[in-house]
Each structure stands twice: as structure tokens, then as C-alpha cells.
Amino acid sequence: MTGGSCHWHGRIVTLIAFAESRVRYLTVINSILTIDGLRCKFDADLDSRGDQGMLAW
């Protein structure tokens, strides 16, 4: 009986470790996408300012 519960405990620990690694992986991807999004937004802001500057001339 105890052997069975140990087996289940091992599976649960493995599952938790797997879930944590997935979360960490997704967090890294999310931060990369956020940085890319900010960079794109920054570039777009610069472009719009550049256009306004050209119109001002």
C-alpha cells in the first residue's frame, strides 16, 4: 500500500516539475514577445514623429 502511494507521489512531483518548467518557458516567451512589442511600438512612434517632422518642414 505504501509503495503505491510513493509511486503516486513521484508522479505528482514529476507533473509539478513539468508544469513549472512549462510556466517558466511560457514566461520567457511572453517577456520576449513583450520586449518585441515595445520595440515595435517605439519604432512606430519614431516613424510617426518623423512624418510629423517632415510635415512641419
Biopython code that builds the backbone (N, CA, C, O; Angstrom):
import numpy as np
from Bio.PDB.StructureBuilder import StructureBuilder

atoms = [
    (1, "MET", "N", (0.835, -1.207, 0.000)),
    (1, "MET", "CA", (0.000, 0.000, 0.000)),
    (1, "MET", "C", (0.870, 1.257, 0.000)),
    (1, "MET", "O", (0.619, 2.200, -0.751)),
    (2, "THR", "N", (1.898, 1.255, 0.857)),
    (2, "THR", "CA", (2.757, 2.440, 0.916)),
    (2, "THR", "C", (3.526, 2.602, -0.390)),
    (2, "THR", "O", (3.780, 3.723, -0.831)),
    (3, "GLY", "N", (3.899, 1.473, -1.011)),
    (3, "GLY", "CA", (4.629, 1.543, -2.278)),
    (3, "GLY", "C", (3.811, 2.261, -3.335)),
    (3, "GLY", "O", (4.342, 3.049, -4.117)),
    (4, "GLY", "N", (2.511, 1.982, -3.353)),
    (4, "GLY", "CA", (1.638, 2.618, -4.334)),
    (4, "GLY", "C", (1.562, 4.124, -4.114)),
    (4, "GLY", "O", (1.599, 4.894, -5.074)),
    (5, "SER", "N", (1.457, 4.548, -2.858)),
    (5, "SER", "CA", (1.355, 5.978, -2.593)),
    (5, "SER", "C", (2.665, 6.681, -2.938)),
    (5, "SER", "O", (2.655, 7.822, -3.403)),
    (6, "CYS", "N", (3.805, 5.997, -2.711)),
    (6, "CYS", "CA", (5.094, 6.586, -3.074)),
    (6, "CYS", "C", (5.158, 6.775, -4.583)),
    (6, "CYS", "O", (5.646, 7.793, -5.074)),
    (7, "HIS", "N", (4.662, 5.786, -5.306)),
    (7, "HIS", "CA", (4.666, 5.858, -6.765)),
    (7, "HIS", "C", (3.848, 7.068, -7.227)),
    (7, "HIS", "O", (4.275, 7.824, -8.100)),
    (8, "TRP", "N", (2.671, 7.235, -6.629)),
    (8, "TRP", "CA", (1.817, 8.370, -6.989)),
    (8, "TRP", "C", (2.487, 9.682, -6.636)),
    (8, "TRP", "O", (2.413, 10.649, -7.395)),
    (9, "HIS", "N", (3.148, 9.718, -5.477)),
    (9, "HIS", "CA", (3.824, 10.939, -5.046)),
    (9, "HIS", "C", (4.893, 11.322, -6.063)),
    (9, "HIS", "O", (5.043, 12.494, -6.407)),
    (10, "GLY", "N", (5.636, 10.320, -6.541)),
    (10, "GLY", "CA", (6.660, 10.576, -7.550)),
    (10, "GLY", "C", (6.059, 11.144, -8.823)),
    (10, "GLY", "O", (6.617, 12.057, -9.431)),
    (11, "ARG", "N", (4.926, 10.604, -9.218)),
    (11, "ARG", "CA", (4.261, 11.092, -10.433)),
    (11, "ARG", "C", (3.797, 12.529, -10.253)),
    (11, "ARG", "O", (3.935, 13.349, -11.161)),
    (12, "ILE", "N", (3.243, 12.839, -9.076)),
    (12, "ILE", "CA", (2.754, 14.195, -8.814)),
    (12, "ILE", "C", (3.923, 15.177, -8.833)),
    (12, "ILE", "O", (3.815, 16.263, -9.403)),
    (13, "VAL", "N", (5.042, 14.795, -8.208)),
    (13, "VAL", "CA", (6.220, 15.666, -8.194)),
    (13, "VAL", "C", (6.713, 15.900, -9.618)),
    (13, "VAL", "O", (7.060, 17.023, -9.983)),
    (14, "THR", "N", (6.741, 14.834, -10.424)),
    (14, "THR", "CA", (7.166, 14.962, -11.822)),
    (14, "THR", "C", (6.226, 15.895, -12.577)),
    (14, "THR", "O", (6.672, 16.736, -13.358)),
    (15, "LEU", "N", (4.937, 15.746, -12.342)),
    (15, "LEU", "CA", (3.935, 16.582, -13.000)),
    (15, "LEU", "C", (4.121, 18.044, -12.615)),
    (15, "LEU", "O", (4.059, 18.927, -13.471)),
    (16, "ILE", "N", (4.350, 18.304, -11.318)),
    (16, "ILE", "CA", (4.557, 19.677, -10.846)),
    (16, "ILE", "C", (5.819, 20.259, -11.475)),
    (16, "ILE", "O", (5.824, 21.407, -11.918)),
    (17, "ALA", "N", (6.892, 19.463, -11.513)),
    (17, "ALA", "CA", (8.149, 19.937, -12.102)),
    (17, "ALA", "C", (7.938, 20.264, -13.575)),
    (17, "ALA", "O", (8.440, 21.274, -14.069)),
    (18, "PHE", "N", (7.197, 19.415, -14.274)),
    (18, "PHE", "CA", (6.903, 19.633, -15.690)),
    (18, "PHE", "C", (6.087, 20.914, -15.867)),
    (18, "PHE", "O", (6.376, 21.721, -16.750)),
    (19, "ALA", "N", (5.066, 21.097, -15.025)),
    (19, "ALA", "CA", (4.221, 22.291, -15.106)),
    (19, "ALA", "C", (5.050, 23.545, -14.837)),
    (19, "ALA", "O", (4.884, 24.555, -15.520)),
    (20, "GLU", "N", (5.942, 23.486, -13.844)),
    (20, "GLU", "CA", (6.777, 24.642, -13.526)),
    (20, "GLU", "C", (7.690, 24.983, -14.690)),
    (20, "GLU", "O", (7.876, 26.156, -15.012)),
    (21, "SER", "N", (8.263, 23.962, -15.327)),
    (21, "SER", "CA", (9.155, 24.228, -16.455)),
    (21, "SER", "C", (8.361, 24.836, -17.613)),
    (21, "SER", "O", (8.863, 25.716, -18.313)),
    (22, "ARG", "N", (7.133, 24.374, -17.818)),
    (22, "ARG", "CA", (6.287, 24.935, -18.873)),
    (22, "ARG", "C", (5.987, 26.402, -18.571)),
    (22, "ARG", "O", (6.059, 27.252, -19.458)),
    (23, "VAL", "N", (5.649, 26.691, -17.312)),
    (23, "VAL", "CA", (5.322, 28.068, -16.922)),
    (23, "VAL", "C", (6.535, 28.965, -17.126)),
    (23, "VAL", "O", (6.412, 30.081, -17.631)),
    (24, "ARG", "N", (7.711, 28.472, -16.729)),
    (24, "ARG", "CA", (8.936, 29.265, -16.883)),
    (24, "ARG", "C", (9.190, 29.516, -18.368)),
    (24, "ARG", "O", (9.566, 30.621, -18.760)),
    (25, "TYR", "N", (8.985, 28.490, -19.190)),
    (25, "TYR", "CA", (9.182, 28.581, -20.642)),
    (25, "TYR", "C", (8.233, 29.619, -21.240)),
    (25, "TYR", "O", (8.639, 30.459, -22.042)),
    (26, "LEU", "N", (6.962, 29.547, -20.837)),
    (26, "LEU", "CA", (5.968, 30.493, -21.346)),
    (26, "LEU", "C", (6.266, 31.907, -20.871)),
    (26, "LEU", "O", (6.056, 32.868, -21.610)),
    (27, "THR", "N", (6.759, 32.040, -19.632)),
    (27, "THR", "CA", (7.095, 33.362, -19.103)),
    (27, "THR", "C", (8.213, 33.987, -19.914)),
    (27, "THR", "O", (8.174, 35.177, -20.227)),
    (28, "VAL", "N", (9.218, 33.174, -20.257)),
    (28, "VAL", "CA", (10.337, 33.676, -21.068)),
    (28, "VAL", "C", (9.828, 34.119, -22.435)),
    (28, "VAL", "O", (10.179, 35.199, -22.910)),
    (29, "ILE", "N", (9.001, 33.286, -23.067)),
    (29, "ILE", "CA", (8.448, 33.633, -24.383)),
    (29, "ILE", "C", (7.614, 34.903, -24.283)),
    (29, "ILE", "O", (7.703, 35.784, -25.138)),
    (30, "ASN", "N", (6.801, 34.992, -23.231)),
    (30, "ASN", "CA", (5.946, 36.156, -23.041)),
    (30, "ASN", "C", (6.780, 37.420, -22.893)),
    (30, "ASN", "O", (6.448, 38.452, -23.477)),
    (31, "SER", "N", (7.868, 37.352, -22.111)),
    (31, "SER", "CA", (8.704, 38.539, -21.919)),
    (31, "SER", "C", (9.392, 38.926, -23.221)),
    (31, "SER", "O", (9.546, 40.111, -23.513)),
    (32, "ILE", "N", (9.811, 37.923, -24.013)),
    (32, "ILE", "CA", (10.442, 38.218, -25.307)),
    (32, "ILE", "C", (9.429, 38.900, -26.226)),
    (32, "ILE", "O", (9.755, 39.882, -26.894)),
    (33, "LEU", "N", (8.197, 38.379, -26.260)),
    (33, "LEU", "CA", (7.159, 38.975, -27.099)),
    (33, "LEU", "C", (6.841, 40.386, -26.637)),
    (33, "LEU", "O", (6.617, 41.275, -27.459)),
    (34, "THR", "N", (6.821, 40.599, -25.315)),
    (34, "THR", "CA", (6.538, 41.927, -24.771)),
    (34, "THR", "C", (7.624, 42.900, -25.181)),
    (34, "THR", "O", (7.332, 44.026, -25.586)),
    (35, "ILE", "N", (8.887, 42.471, -25.078)),
    (35, "ILE", "CA", (10.011, 43.322, -25.470)),
    (35, "ILE", "C", (9.916, 43.644, -26.957)),
    (35, "ILE", "O", (10.118, 44.791, -27.356)),
    (36, "ASP", "N", (9.609, 42.644, -27.778)),
    (36, "ASP", "CA", (9.449, 42.860, -29.221)),
    (36, "ASP", "C", (8.310, 43.840, -29.485)),
    (36, "ASP", "O", (8.434, 44.735, -30.321)),
    (37, "GLY", "N", (7.199, 43.667, -28.766)),
    (37, "GLY", "CA", (6.052, 44.552, -28.935)),
    (37, "GLY", "C", (6.405, 45.987, -28.580)),
    (37, "GLY", "O", (6.019, 46.918, -29.287)),
    (38, "LEU", "N", (7.139, 46.168, -27.484)),
    (38, "LEU", "CA", (7.556, 47.512, -27.081)),
    (38, "LEU", "C", (8.487, 48.109, -28.121)),
    (38, "LEU", "O", (8.388, 49.293, -28.445)),
    (39, "ARG", "N", (9.391, 47.290, -28.646)),
    (39, "ARG", "CA", (10.338, 47.771, -29.655)),
    (39, "ARG", "C", (9.574, 48.215, -30.906)),
    (39, "ARG", "O", (9.877, 49.260, -31.483)),
    (40, "CYS", "N", (8.580, 47.414, -31.325)),
    (40, "CYS", "CA", (7.778, 47.765, -32.500)),
    (40, "CYS", "C", (7.021, 49.064, -32.247)),
    (40, "CYS", "O", (6.948, 49.928, -33.120)),
    (41, "LYS", "N", (6.460, 49.195, -31.050)),
    (41, "LYS", "CA", (5.708, 50.397, -30.700)),
    (41, "LYS", "C", (6.637, 51.605, -30.716)),
    (41, "LYS", "O", (6.265, 52.675, -31.198)),
    (42, "PHE", "N", (7.840, 51.430, -30.190)),
    (42, "PHE", "CA", (8.827, 52.511, -30.151)),
    (42, "PHE", "C", (9.192, 52.930, -31.572)),
    (42, "PHE", "O", (9.256, 54.120, -31.880)),
    (43, "ASP", "N", (9.431, 51.942, -32.434)),
    (43, "ASP", "CA", (9.753, 52.233, -33.840)),
    (43, "ASP", "C", (8.593, 52.970, -34.509)),
    (43, "ASP", "O", (8.811, 53.920, -35.261)),
    (44, "ALA", "N", (7.367, 52.535, -34.238)),
    (44, "ALA", "CA", (6.195, 53.175, -34.834)),
    (44, "ALA", "C", (6.088, 54.619, -34.346)),
    (44, "ALA", "O", (5.762, 55.516, -35.124)),
    (45, "ASP", "N", (6.363, 54.844, -33.060)),
    (45, "ASP", "CA", (6.325, 56.202, -32.516)),
    (45, "ASP", "C", (7.365, 57.068, -33.206)),
    (45, "ASP", "O", (7.089, 58.214, -33.563)),
    (46, "LEU", "N", (8.559, 56.522, -33.392)),
    (46, "LEU", "CA", (9.622, 57.274, -34.062)),
    (46, "LEU", "C", (9.214, 57.591, -35.496)),
    (46, "LEU", "O", (9.441, 58.699, -35.982)),
    (47, "ASP", "N", (8.610, 56.611, -36.171)),
    (47, "ASP", "CA", (8.175, 56.819, -37.557)),
    (47, "ASP", "C", (7.130, 57.930, -37.627)),
    (47, "ASP", "O", (7.212, 58.807, -38.486)),
    (48, "SER", "N", (6.145, 57.894, -36.719)),
    (48, "SER", "CA", (5.086, 58.899, -36.754)),
    (48, "SER", "C", (5.662, 60.279, -36.427)),
    (48, "SER", "O", (5.240, 61.277, -37.011)),
    (49, "ARG", "N", (6.610, 60.343, -35.512)),
    (49, "ARG", "CA", (7.247, 61.623, -35.191)),
    (49, "ARG", "C", (8.028, 62.121, -36.399)),
    (49, "ARG", "O", (8.030, 63.314, -36.704)),
    (50, "GLY", "N", (8.694, 61.188, -37.085)),
    (50, "GLY", "CA", (9.465, 61.567, -38.266)),
    (50, "GLY", "C", (8.558, 62.144, -39.339)),
    (50, "GLY", "O", (8.903, 63.134, -39.985)),
    (51, "ASP", "N", (7.384, 61.519, -39.532)),
    (51, "ASP", "CA", (6.440, 62.012, -40.537)),
    (51, "ASP", "C", (5.947, 63.404, -40.156)),
    (51, "ASP", "O", (5.850, 64.289, -41.006)),
    (52, "GLN", "N", (5.636, 63.592, -38.881)),
    (52, "GLN", "CA", (5.165, 64.898, -38.426)),
    (52, "GLN", "C", (6.262, 65.940, -38.624)),
    (52, "GLN", "O", (5.991, 67.083, -38.992)),
    (53, "GLY", "N", (7.504, 65.527, -38.373)),
    (53, "GLY", "CA", (8.630, 66.442, -38.552)),
    (53, "GLY", "C", (8.738, 66.861, -40.009)),
    (53, "GLY", "O", (9.005, 68.024, -40.313)),
    (54, "MET", "N", (8.527, 65.899, -40.916)),
    (54, "MET", "CA", (8.605, 66.199, -42.347)),
    (54, "MET", "C", (7.468, 67.150, -42.737)),
    (54, "MET", "O", (7.663, 68.065, -43.537)),
    (55, "LEU", "N", (6.281, 66.925, -42.167)),
    (55, "LEU", "CA", (5.141, 67.791, -42.477)),
    (55, "LEU", "C", (5.395, 69.200, -41.957)),
    (55, "LEU", "O", (5.017, 70.182, -42.595)),
    (56, "ALA", "N", (6.036, 69.293, -40.795)),
    (56, "ALA", "CA", (6.332, 70.606, -40.208)),
    (56, "ALA", "C", (7.261, 71.384, -41.128)),
    (56, "ALA", "O", (7.155, 72.605, -41.241)),
    (57, "TRP", "N", (8.169, 70.675, -41.782)),
    (57, "TRP", "CA", (9.070, 71.357, -42.715)),
    (57, "TRP", "C", (8.274, 71.839, -43.912)),
    (57, "TRP", "O", (8.837, 72.442, -44.825)),
]
sb = StructureBuilder()
sb.init_structure("model")
sb.init_model(0)
sb.init_chain("A")
sb.init_seg("    ")
for serial, (resi, resn, name, xyz) in enumerate(atoms, 1):
    if name == "N":
        sb.init_residue(resn, " ", resi, " ")
    sb.init_atom(name, np.array(xyz, "f"), 0.0, 1.0, " ", f" {name:<3s}", serial, name[0])
structure = sb.get_structure()
